[in-house]
Amino acid sequence: MRVPKNALFLPDLFNRTITLYNRHQNPQEKRTEWHRTVLRGCAVTSRHAQSMNVGGQEVIFGDHFIVRIPKDERYRPSREWNRRLMPLVALDGVVVDDESETIYVSGGLVLAPLEARDGIVRDRRGDIIYVLAQSFTLNPGDLVFIGDVDVEINEKVEGKRSRDYLEMYAPDCFFVQSYADNTGPPRGLEHYKLVCGTRSGGGASWG
């Protein structure tokens, strides 16, 4: 892989595995859901707390992490990703989403309504009838673990809340606070940049 001389990072730094949990607010059930994606070949760097003089007062900025994810075909902008998690409608055996894109033709065996969660469409009996391609997005409030981690996040259960895992896996767990899409030219090594810390920065949740 050839990297321009003015690149600020080297490809051999992209040797970490992270687990990203996208946070999704389910408006039908009024609850917070988390969707897991394991991403390999990422770069993770840490920056320690610093104090600065702002307006004559000392302000302390806490530890934060910079995560860089190489360009990935599974990435979807937030609006498009959330649309894939909304309820689907079955009409004459054809499952369509809210923009009338055909998802699955059932041959008349589908029991409506259908719903897609974690990239899987199930009928009312719970049988899997279609698996959507796995995708991920990036938003403030998403949760990142260093390593391949598989946990159940439930904001209503003590010990399984996102902040509980933040403490259990510290310092290898943090919230996304901001992100930038650095995949357009001229960017050198195309990637998504995340600034992460212990504050969620993602607004309210239903639990």
Backbone hydrogen bonds in HBPLUS format (Angstrom, degrees):
<---DONOR---> <-ACCEPTOR-->    atom                        ^
c    i                          cat <-CA-CA->   ^        H-A-AA   ^      H-
h    n   atom  resd res      DA  || num        DHA   H-A  angle D-A-AA Bond
n    s   type  num  typ     dist DA aas  dist angle  dist       angle   num
A0007-ALA N   A0004-PRO O   3.03 MM   3  5.44 161.4  2.07 117.5 119.6     1
A0013-LEU N   A0010-LEU O   3.01 MM   3  5.70 164.9  2.03 121.6 126.3     2
A0014-PHE N   A0011-PRO O   3.03 MM   3  5.50 160.8  2.07 113.6 119.8     3
A0015-ASN N   A0013-LEU O   2.92 MM   2  5.56 135.0  2.12 103.3  90.2     4
A0016-ARG N   A0042-CYS O   2.86 MM  26  4.90 161.9  1.89 148.2 148.3     5
A0042-CYS N   A0016-ARG O   2.79 MM  26  4.90 168.4  1.81 151.8 147.8     6
A0147-GLY N   A0017-THR O   2.60 MM 130  4.88 151.7  1.68 138.8 142.3     7
A0018-ILE N   A0039-LEU O   2.88 MM  21  5.37 167.7  1.89 160.3 163.4     8
A0039-LEU N   A0018-ILE O   2.84 MM  21  5.37 170.4  1.85 161.6 164.9     9
A0019-THR N   A0145-PHE O   2.86 MM 126  5.06 159.6  1.90 143.6 149.4    10
A0145-PHE N   A0019-THR O   2.90 MM 126  5.06 158.4  1.94 145.9 153.0    11
A0020-LEU N   A0037-THR O   2.79 MM  17  5.22 165.2  1.81 166.6 163.3    12
A0037-THR N   A0020-LEU O   2.86 MM  17  5.22 141.2  2.01 148.5 159.9    13
A0021-TYR N   A0143-LEU O   2.77 MM 122  5.04 167.0  1.79 160.8 162.5    14
A0143-LEU N   A0021-TYR O   3.00 MM 122  5.04 161.6  2.04 147.1 148.0    15
A0022-ASN N   A0035-HIS O   2.84 MM  13  5.04 155.6  1.89 149.8 144.1    16
A0035-HIS N   A0022-ASN O   2.90 MM  13  5.04 153.8  1.97 138.4 147.1    17
A0024-HIS N   A0033-GLU O   2.77 MM   9  5.07 161.2  1.80 157.8 158.1    18
A0033-GLU N   A0024-HIS O   2.74 MM   9  5.07 175.0  1.75 158.5 160.3    19
A0026-ASN N   A0031-ARG O   2.84 MM   5  5.38 161.0  1.87 175.0 170.0    20
A0030-LYS N   A0026-ASN O   2.75 MM   4  5.37 118.0  2.14 140.4 156.4    21
A0031-ARG N   A0026-ASN O   3.34 MM   5  5.38 144.8  2.47 132.3 141.2    22
A0043-ALA N   A0068-ARG O   2.98 MM  25  5.06 162.1  2.02 144.4 150.3    23
A0068-ARG N   A0043-ALA O   2.84 MM  25  5.06 161.9  1.88 147.6 152.8    24
A0045-THR N   A0066-ILE O   2.95 MM  21  5.25 160.3  1.99 149.6 156.1    25
A0066-ILE N   A0045-THR O   2.79 MM  21  5.25 165.8  1.81 155.2 160.1    26
A0047-ARG N   A0064-HIS O   2.83 MM  17  5.46 154.5  1.89 173.3 176.3    27
A0064-HIS N   A0047-ARG O   2.98 MM  17  5.46 161.0  2.01 154.7 160.9    28
A0050-GLN N   A0061-PHE O   2.95 MM  11  5.30 144.9  2.07 143.0 153.2    29
A0061-PHE N   A0050-GLN O   2.71 MM  11  5.30 166.3  1.73 172.7 172.7    30
A0052-MET N   A0059-VAL O   2.84 MM   7  5.32 158.6  1.89 148.5 154.5    31
A0059-VAL N   A0052-MET O   2.74 MM   7  5.32 170.6  1.74 162.5 165.0    32
A0054-VAL N   A0057-GLN O   2.73 MM   3  5.27 165.4  1.75 162.1 157.3    33
A0057-GLN N   A0054-VAL O   3.09 MM   3  5.27 161.0  2.13 107.9 113.7    34
A0065-PHE N   A0196-CYS O   2.89 MM 131  5.01 157.1  1.94 133.0 140.7    35
A0196-CYS N   A0065-PHE O   2.81 MM 131  5.01 170.3  1.82 155.3 157.5    36
A0067-VAL N   A0194-LEU O   2.91 MM 127  4.95 162.8  1.94 142.3 148.1    37
A0194-LEU N   A0067-VAL O   2.70 MM 127  4.95 162.8  1.73 156.3 161.1    38
A0069-ILE N   A0192-TYR O   2.85 MM 123  5.04 162.0  1.88 146.8 151.9    39
A0192-TYR N   A0069-ILE O   2.73 MM 123  5.04 151.3  1.81 141.8 151.3    40
A0071-LYS N   A0190-GLU O   3.16 MM 119  5.58 150.0  2.26 127.8 122.6    41
A0075-TYR N   A0072-ASP O   3.10 MM   3  5.71 167.1  2.12 118.4 122.5    42
A0136-PHE N   A0074-ARG O   3.14 MM  62  6.17 152.7  2.21 130.4 134.7    43
A0076-ARG N   A0136-PHE O   2.87 MM  60  6.05 148.0  1.97 162.7 170.6    44
A0081-TRP N   A0077-PRO O   2.95 MM   4  6.11 165.0  1.97 162.6 167.5    45
A0082-ASN N   A0078-SER O   2.90 MM   4  6.02 166.5  1.92 156.7 159.6    46
A0083-ARG N   A0079-ARG O   3.16 MM   4  6.30 146.4  2.28 138.4 147.0    47
A0084-ARG N   A0081-TRP O   3.17 MM   3  5.41 129.4  2.44 100.5 112.6    48
A0085-LEU N   A0082-ASN O   3.01 MM   3  5.24 149.3  2.11 104.0 113.6    49
A0086-MET N   A0083-ARG O   3.22 MM   3  5.34 163.7  2.25 105.4 110.4    50
A0088-LEU N   A0114-LEU O   3.22 MM  26  5.42 150.7  2.31 129.6 135.7    51
A0089-VAL N   A0096-VAL O   3.28 MM   7  5.73 177.0  2.28 165.9 165.2    52
A0096-VAL N   A0089-VAL O   3.01 MM   7  5.73 165.3  2.04 166.2 166.7    53
A0091-LEU N   A0094-VAL O   2.94 MM   3  5.28 175.1  1.95 143.9 142.6    54
A0094-VAL N   A0091-LEU O   2.91 MM   3  5.28 163.5  1.94 117.0 122.4    55
A0106-SER N   A0093-GLY O   2.76 MM  13  5.19 171.1  1.77 166.0 166.1    56
A0095-VAL N   A0104-TYR O   2.82 MM   9  5.19 173.4  1.82 163.8 164.7    57
A0103-ILE N   A0095-VAL O   2.89 MM   8  5.54 170.8  1.90 167.2 164.1    58
A0097-ASP N   A0101-GLU O   3.38 MM   4  5.71 151.6  2.47 136.3 142.7    59
A0100-SER N   A0097-ASP O   2.97 MM   3  5.23 156.0  2.03 120.7 119.9    60
A0117-ARG N   A0120-ILE O   3.08 MM   3  5.39 160.9  2.11 145.0 143.5    61
A0120-ILE N   A0117-ARG O   2.88 MM   3  5.39 160.5  1.92 118.0 124.4    62
A0132-LEU N   A0119-GLY O   2.56 MM  13  4.70 143.6  1.69 145.3 154.4    63
A0121-VAL N   A0130-TYR O   2.81 MM   9  5.15 178.7  1.81 165.9 165.6    64
A0129-ILE N   A0121-VAL O   3.03 MM   8  5.99 171.3  2.04 158.8 161.4    65
A0123-ASP N   A0127-ASP O   3.08 MM   4  5.64 152.1  2.16 146.7 153.2    66
A0126-GLY N   A0123-ASP O   2.86 MM   3  5.37 160.6  1.90 117.5 123.9    67
A0142-ASP N   A0139-ASN O   3.15 MM   3  5.83 160.8  2.19 140.5 140.8    68
A0141-GLY N   A0176-VAL O   2.82 MM  35  5.38 160.1  1.86 148.4 150.4    69
A0176-VAL N   A0142-ASP O   2.81 MM  34  5.30 157.9  1.85 151.6 155.7    70
A0144-VAL N   A0174-PHE O   2.82 MM  30  5.43 164.4  1.84 166.2 171.6    71
A0174-PHE N   A0144-VAL O   2.96 MM  30  5.43 155.0  2.02 150.8 158.8    72
A0146-ILE N   A0172-ASP O   2.91 MM  26  5.21 156.8  1.97 147.2 148.1    73
A0154-ASN N   A0160-LYS O   2.90 MM   6  5.34 156.9  1.95 123.5 131.0    74
A0157-VAL N   A0154-ASN O   3.10 MM   3  5.59 169.4  2.12 119.2 122.6    75
A0160-LYS N   A0157-VAL O   3.01 MM   3  5.54 160.0  2.05 135.9 138.6    76
A0164-ASP N   A0161-ARG O   2.95 MM   3  5.09 127.7  2.23 100.2 115.0    77
A0165-TYR N   A0161-ARG O   3.19 MM   4  6.64 154.3  2.25 156.4 162.1    78
A0166-LEU N   A0162-SER O   3.06 MM   4  6.34 144.7  2.19 140.8 151.4    79
A0167-GLU N   A0163-ARG O   3.25 MM   4  6.49 147.0  2.36 138.9 144.6    80
A0168-MET N   A0164-ASP O   2.95 MM   4  6.25 162.5  1.99 149.2 154.7    81
A0169-TYR N   A0165-TYR O   2.90 MM   4  5.78 163.6  1.92 150.9 153.2    82
A0170-ALA N   A0167-GLU O   3.45 MM   3  5.20 159.9  2.50  96.3 102.0    83
A0172-ASP N   A0169-TYR O   2.71 MM   3  5.50 138.2  1.88 141.9 140.4    84
A0175-PHE N   A0197-GLY O   2.74 MM  22  5.42 153.8  1.81 172.7 166.6    85
A0197-GLY N   A0175-PHE O   2.93 MM  22  5.42 149.4  2.03 148.3 157.3    86
A0177-GLN N   A0195-VAL O   2.80 MM  18  5.68 162.8  1.83 154.4 158.9    87
A0178-SER N   A0195-VAL O   3.21 MM  17  5.26 149.3  2.31 144.2 146.9    88
A0195-VAL N   A0178-SER O   2.90 MM  17  5.26 171.4  1.91 147.0 148.5    89
A0180-ALA N   A0193-LYS O   2.83 MM  13  5.14 142.7  1.97 144.7 154.5    90
A0193-LYS N   A0180-ALA O   2.90 MM  13  5.14 160.7  1.94 154.6 158.0    91
A0182-ASN N   A0191-HIS O   2.87 MM   9  5.23 135.4  2.07 150.9 164.8    92
A0191-HIS N   A0182-ASN O   3.21 MM   9  5.23 159.5  2.26 110.4 114.0    93
